């Protein structure tokens, strides 16, 4: 198997030897192994998240420790955000090959801890280790595209990688449910040891070995990292706090920490996100905010099975499939959108996706009703599918816009890794906010469903504004004006 090391930004198709820019070119034999590693790392992270959720009741039944139930997810998400922010530095120090080997190794170690855990406290620790490895994998999945694949394939590669989040939502609950039904929850974690180790072997054979840049390594932005880590942890904790004043206070404090993070980043010599993010007139900040809005709206998935059962009278199995509707639409939207090749059409796709998402979530909220009829439920399905299509339609072009924001390899690595950081932070914030909105309607579930839908529609509307701003002052040849 030969090493994949292809030229990157600003090269023509002939210079890169891409031999085309379609799906066939992406999955050519010389690139297939590298693409498998990039997509497989994110799929591993996403699938594991849902597999563990399905396994937890079985683990608690055997080990006890109900009070640690929510902390299993909190530890995973918080550690993920921390490590995702370290991806650019890992690439600078080690290069893609070693960075992936370390990430897969950490993830496998966390899985081993979970597989042999004698108590729930140990599972919480194992999940933190897993999350640290998973955060690296999620960030590397975007950041390494730039060095492993030619520029004409970036849109399809980012579509494939981001689609793995939806694939995880589809496969994770069913796989976890099978292992839980068989009472083999430890075996599920054993599988999560074998898979990352196998992918690590492939990564060491096919990914670029050299660090992205040579020379002096920049200082670690410690203060900014601490602030953003604290914000992510606080949002994650807020999502499991008793609903009420504590939740609102947690959200406010988390937002305050995010504001402090931005202020520190703007003034610091070294930063987590690329310097372009804070430059007046540069649209990279709007790209990130749009990605955050789209990712946040997708958190409605967490409550769909509940609404399907309680409002639509669906069986648990059918409600589970109902909950995956948005994920299916996301995949379909990305597969369609990557065929858009002209810059004006890409700009329209980003804005149209955010606007359509706003309309779809608003319509979904208006269709909520108790004892919903069959046609009304089909309307839910159609609007949720359209919501997923809308997210998928815009996502690849926003991701490539971030990766193409500069020719500076170090800053480009930060820009690409920032996609994953943005997603993880948005998910933590949206998860906590969704809990607040659902609590506002409690104990009337119909009101909870409406508040959640309309609240997320408002986030989508904000995303439509940032999407419009992200398309201004653009260089058609490079998505975003160079530094």
C-alpha positions in Angstrom: 0.0 0.0 0.0 1.6 3.3 -1.0 1.7 6.5 1.0 -0.9 9.1 0.0 0.8 12.5 -0.2 -0.8 14.9 -2.7 -0.4 18.6 -3.3 -3.0 20.8 -1.9 -4.5 24.3 -2.1 -4.3 26.4 -5.2 -3.3 23.5 -7.6 -5.1 22.7 -10.7 -6.5 19.3 -11.4 -3.7 18.4 -13.7 -1.1 19.5 -11.1 -2.7 17.4 -8.4 -3.1 14.4 -10.7 -6.6 14.0 -9.3 -7.9 12.5 -12.5 -11.3 14.0 -11.9 -13.2 15.4 -9.0 -16.1 13.0 -8.6 -16.9 10.2 -6.1 -14.9 7.7 -8.3 -11.8 9.9 -8.0 -12.3 10.1 -4.2 -12.5 6.3 -3.9 -9.7 5.4 -6.3 -7.4 2.6 -5.0 -4.6 5.0 -4.1 -6.9 7.1 -1.9 -9.3 4.6 -0.5 -7.3 3.6 2.5 -6.7 7.3 3.5 -10.4 8.1 3.0 -11.3 5.1 5.1 -9.2 6.5 8.0 -10.6 10.0 7.8 -14.2 8.9 7.6 -13.7 5.9 9.9 -12.3 8.0 12.8 -15.3 10.3 12.8 -17.7 7.3 12.3 -16.0 5.6 15.3 -16.6 8.7 17.5 -20.2 9.2 16.4 -21.3 5.6 16.5 -19.7 5.0 19.9 -21.6 7.9 21.4 -24.9 6.3 20.5 -23.8 2.8 21.2 -22.9 3.8 24.7 -26.2 5.5 25.3 -28.0 2.2 24.4 -25.6 0.2 26.7 -25.7 2.3 29.8 -28.9 0.9 31.3 -27.4 -2.6 31.1 -24.1 -1.4 32.6 -26.0 0.4 35.5 -28.1 -2.7 36.1 -24.9 -4.8 36.6 -22.7 -2.2 38.3 -25.1 0.1 40.1 -24.1 3.8 40.4 -27.2 5.4 39.0 -26.0 8.8 40.2 -23.1 8.7 37.6 -25.5 8.0 34.7 -25.5 11.5 33.2 -21.8 12.0 33.9 -20.9 9.3 31.5 -21.9 11.6 28.6 -20.7 14.8 30.2 -17.2 13.3 30.7 -17.1 12.2 27.1 -18.2 15.5 25.6 -16.0 17.7 27.7 -12.9 15.7 27.0 -13.8 15.7 23.3 -13.9 19.5 23.1 -10.5 19.7 24.9 -8.7 17.4 22.5 -10.4 18.8 19.4 -8.8 22.1 20.2 -5.3 20.4 20.3 -5.5 19.0 16.8 -3.6 21.8 15.0 -0.7 21.4 17.5 -0.7 17.6 17.2 -0.4 18.0 13.5 2.4 20.5 13.9 4.3 18.3 16.3 3.7 14.8 14.9 2.2 15.0 11.4 -1.0 13.2 10.3 0.4 9.7 10.7 1.5 9.8 14.3 -1.4 12.1 15.3 -3.9 9.5 14.1 -1.9 6.7 15.7 -2.0 8.5 19.1 -5.7 9.3 18.7 -6.7 5.8 17.9 -4.5 4.4 20.7 -6.1 6.7 23.3 -9.6 5.8 22.1 -8.8 2.1 22.3 -7.4 2.6 25.8 -10.6 4.2 26.9 -12.6 1.4 25.4 -10.5 -1.1 27.3 -11.1 0.7 30.6 -14.8 0.5 29.9 -14.8 -3.1 28.9 -13.2 -4.2 32.2 -14.7 -1.5 34.5 -15.7 -2.9 37.9 -17.8 0.2 38.8 -19.6 3.1 37.2 -16.9 5.5 38.4 -14.4 3.7 36.3 -16.7 3.9 33.3 -16.9 7.7 33.7 -13.1 7.8 33.7 -12.9 5.5 30.7 -15.4 7.6 28.8 -13.3 10.7 29.5 -10.3 8.9 27.9 -12.4 7.7 25.0 -13.7 11.3 24.6 -10.2 12.7 24.5 -9.2 10.2 21.7 -12.5 10.8 20.0 -12.1 14.6 20.0 -8.8 14.2 18.2 -10.3 11.9 15.7 -13.2 14.2 14.9 -10.9 17.2 14.4 -8.3 15.2 12.4 -11.1 14.0 10.1 -11.4 17.5 8.7 -7.9 18.8 9.3 -6.0 16.1 7.4 -8.2 16.3 4.3 -6.1 19.3 3.2 -2.8 17.3 3.2 -4.1 13.9 2.2 -6.3 14.8 -0.8 -6.2 17.2 -3.7 -8.3 20.4 -3.6 -10.9 19.3 -6.2 -11.9 16.5 -3.8 -12.3 18.5 -0.7 -16.0 19.1 -1.0 -16.8 15.4 -1.4 -14.3 14.4 1.3 -15.8 16.8 3.8 -19.3 15.7 2.9 -18.3 12.1 3.5 -16.6 12.9 6.8 -19.5 15.0 8.1 -22.0 12.4 7.0 -20.4 10.0 9.4 -22.2 11.9 12.2 -25.5 11.0 10.7 -24.3 7.4 10.0 -23.4 7.1 13.7 -26.9 8.2 14.6 -28.3 5.5 12.4 -26.1 2.6 13.3 -25.2 3.4 17.0 -28.6 2.8 18.6 -29.3 -0.4 16.7 -25.8 -1.9 17.4 -26.0 -0.9 21.0 -29.5 -2.3 21.3 -28.3 -5.7 20.0 -25.5 -5.9 22.4 -27.7 -4.8 25.3 -30.4 -7.3 24.3 -27.8 -10.1 24.4 -26.4 -8.7 27.7 -23.0 -8.4 26.1 -22.4 -4.7 26.9 -18.7 -5.4 27.7 -18.3 -7.0 24.3 -19.5 -3.8 22.6 -16.6 -2.0 24.2 -14.2 -4.8 23.2 -15.2 -4.1 19.6 -14.3 -0.5 20.1 -10.8 -1.7 21.0 -10.3 -3.7 17.8 -11.7 -1.1 15.3 -9.4 1.8 16.3 -6.3 -0.4 16.4 -7.1 -1.7 12.9 -7.6 1.8 11.6 -4.3 2.9 13.4 -2.4 0.3 11.4 -3.9 1.6 8.1 -3.2 5.2 9.1 0.5 4.5 9.7 0.8 3.1 6.2 -1.0 5.6 4.1 -1.1 9.1 5.7 1.6 11.8 5.4 4.3 11.3 8.0 6.0 14.8 8.2 4.5 17.5 10.3 2.5 20.1 8.4 5.1 22.8 8.9 8.7 22.9 10.1 10.4 25.4 12.4 9.6 26.9 15.8 6.4 25.6 17.4 4.0 28.3 18.6 3.1 28.5 22.3 0.0 26.8 23.5 -2.9 29.3 24.0 -3.4 28.1 27.6 -5.8 30.8 28.8 -8.1 30.5 25.8 -8.0 26.7 26.0 -9.0 26.8 29.7 -11.9 29.2 29.1 -13.3 27.2 26.2 -12.8 23.9 28.1 -14.6 25.4 31.1 -17.5 26.6 28.8 -17.9 23.2 27.2 -17.9 21.5 30.6 -20.4 23.9 32.0 -22.7 23.5 29.1 -22.5 19.7 29.4 -23.1 19.8 33.1 -26.0 22.3 32.6 -27.7 19.7 30.3 -28.0 17.3 33.3 -28.8 19.8 36.0 -32.4 19.9 37.5 -34.4 22.1 35.1 -35.1 25.6 36.3 -33.0 28.4 37.7 -29.9 26.3 37.8 -30.2 25.5 34.1 -30.6 29.2 33.1 -27.7 30.2 35.4 -25.5 27.5 33.8 -26.3 28.7 30.3 -25.6 32.3 31.2 -22.3 31.4 32.8 -21.3 29.3 29.8 -22.1 32.1 27.4 -20.0 34.4 29.6 -17.1 32.1 29.4 -17.4 32.0 25.6 -17.4 35.8 25.4 -14.3 35.8 27.6 -12.7 33.2 25.3 -13.3 35.4 22.2 -11.9 38.5 24.0 -8.7 36.6 25.0 -8.4 35.1 21.5 -8.5 38.5 19.8 -5.7 39.9 21.9 -3.5 36.8 22.3 -0.3 36.2 20.2 -1.4 32.6 19.9 -4.9 31.4 19.4 -7.1 28.2 19.2 -8.9 29.4 16.0 -7.1 31.0 13.1 -6.3 34.7 13.3 -8.6 35.3 10.3 -11.6 34.5 12.5 -11.1 37.8 14.3 -10.1 40.0 11.4 -12.6 42.7 10.5 -14.3 42.1 7.2 -13.2 38.4 6.9 -16.2 36.0 6.8 -14.6 33.0 8.5 -16.3 33.9 11.8 -19.7 33.8 10.0 -18.8 30.5 8.5 -18.2 29.0 12.0 -21.3 30.6 13.4 -23.4 29.1 10.5 -21.9 25.7 11.1 -22.7 26.1 14.8 -26.3 27.0 14.1 -26.8 24.1 11.7 -25.2 21.6 14.1 -27.3 22.9 17.0 -30.6 22.5 15.3 -29.8 18.8 14.6 -29.9 18.3 18.4 -33.7 17.9 18.0 -32.9 14.3 17.3 -32.4 13.6 21.0 -36.1 14.2 21.7 -37.7 12.8 18.6 -38.2 9.2 19.9 -39.9 10.6 23.0 -42.2 12.8 21.0 -42.9 10.0 18.5 -44.0 7.7 21.3 -45.9 10.1 23.5 -47.5 12.4 20.9 -47.7 10.1 17.9 -48.4 6.8 19.7 -45.5 5.1 17.9 -43.9 1.9 19.2 -40.4 2.2 20.6 -38.9 0.6 17.5 -40.8 2.8 15.1 -40.0 5.9 17.2 -36.3 5.0 17.0 -36.5 5.1 13.2 -38.5 8.3 13.4 -35.7 9.8 15.4 -33.3 9.0 12.6 -35.3 10.9 10.0 -33.2 14.1 10.1 -30.0 12.1 9.9 -31.2 10.4 6.7 -32.0 13.7 5.2 -28.6 15.1 6.2 -26.9 12.3 4.2 -29.2 12.8 1.2 -28.6 16.6 1.3 -24.8 16.2 1.3 -24.8 13.6 -1.5 -26.8 16.1 -3.6 -25.0 19.3 -2.7 -21.4 18.1 -3.5 -22.4 18.0 -7.2 -22.6 21.8 -7.2 -19.5 23.1 -8.9 -19.8 26.8 -9.5 -19.0 29.4 -6.8 -22.3 31.4 -7.2 -24.3 28.2 -6.9 -22.3 27.1 -3.8 -23.1 30.5 -2.2 -26.8 30.1 -3.0 -26.7 26.6 -1.6 -25.4 27.8 1.8 -28.0 30.5 2.2 -30.9 28.4 0.8 -30.0 25.6 3.2 -30.2 27.8 6.3 -33.5 29.5 5.1 -35.1 26.1 4.3 -34.1 24.8 7.6 -35.8 27.7 9.4 -39.0 27.1 7.4 -38.9 23.3 8.0 -38.4 23.6 11.8 -41.2 26.2 12.0 -43.5 24.0 10.1 -42.6 21.0 12.3 -43.5 23.0 15.3 -46.9 24.1 13.9 -47.8 20.5 13.1 -47.3 19.3 16.7 -50.4 17.8 18.3 -51.5 15.2 20.8 -52.8 11.9 19.5 -51.4 12.8 16.1 -53.0 11.2 13.1 -51.1 9.2 10.5 -51.1 12.1 7.9 -49.8 14.5 10.6 -47.0 12.1 11.5 -46.1 11.8 7.8 -45.9 15.6 7.8 -43.5 15.4 10.7 -41.3 12.9 8.9 -41.3 15.0 5.7 -40.4 18.2 7.5 -37.6 16.6 9.6 -36.2 15.0 6.4 -36.3 18.4 4.8 -34.5 19.8 7.8 -31.7 17.2 7.4 -31.5 17.9 3.7 -31.1 21.6 4.4 -28.3 21.0 6.8 -26.5 18.6 4.5 -27.0 21.0 1.5 -25.0 23.8 3.1 -22.5 21.8 5.3 -19.9 20.7 2.7 -19.5 24.1 1.2 -19.1 25.8 4.6 -16.5 23.2 5.6 -14.5 23.7 2.5 -14.8 27.5 3.0 -13.1 27.1 6.4 -10.3 24.8 5.0 -9.6 27.1 2.1 -9.4 30.3 4.2 -5.7 30.7 3.9 -2.5 29.3 2.3 -0.7 29.3 5.6 -0.5 25.6 6.5 -0.5 26.2 10.3 -3.5 28.6 10.1 -5.3 26.3 7.6 -4.9 23.4 10.1 -6.5 25.5 12.8 -9.3 26.5 10.4 -10.1 22.9 9.5 -9.9 21.7 13.1 -12.1 24.6 14.1 -15.0 22.9 12.2 -15.0 20.0 14.7 -14.5 22.3 17.7 -17.5 24.4 16.5 -19.7 21.3 16.1 -18.8 20.0 19.5 -19.3 23.3 21.3 -22.6 23.9 19.4 -23.9 20.4 20.4 -23.1 21.1 24.1 -24.8 24.5 24.0 -27.8 23.2 22.0 -28.2 20.2 24.3 -28.4 22.4 27.3 -30.7 24.9 25.6 -33.0 22.1 24.4 -33.4 20.9 28.0 -34.4 24.4 29.0 -37.0 24.7 26.1 -38.4 21.2 26.9 -38.7 22.2 30.6 -40.6 25.4 29.7 -43.4 23.3 28.4 -43.4 20.7 31.2 -45.5 18.9 32.3 -47.4 19.3 29.0 -45.3 17.4 26.4 -47.1 19.1 23.5 -45.9 22.5 24.7 -42.4 21.1 25.2 -42.4 19.9 21.6 -43.6 23.2 20.3 -41.1 25.3 22.4 -38.2 23.1 21.2 -39.2 23.3 17.5 -39.7 27.0 17.5 -36.6 27.7 19.6 -34.5 25.7 17.2 -36.2 27.5 14.3 -35.0 30.7 15.8 -31.4 29.4 15.9 -31.8 28.4 12.3 -33.0 31.9 11.4 -29.9 33.3 13.1 -27.9 30.8 11.0 -29.6 32.2 7.9 -28.3 35.7 8.8 -24.8 34.4 9.4 -24.9 32.3 6.2 -25.7 35.4 4.2 -22.8 37.3 5.9 -20.5 34.3 5.3 -20.9 34.7 1.6 -19.9 38.3 1.3 -16.5 39.6 0.2 -15.6 36.2 -1.2 -13.0 35.3 -3.8 -14.8 32.9 -6.1 -11.6 31.0 -6.7 -10.9 30.3 -3.1 -14.2 30.5 -1.2 -12.8 33.1 1.3 -10.3 35.9 0.6 -6.7 34.9 1.4 -4.8 36.4 4.3 
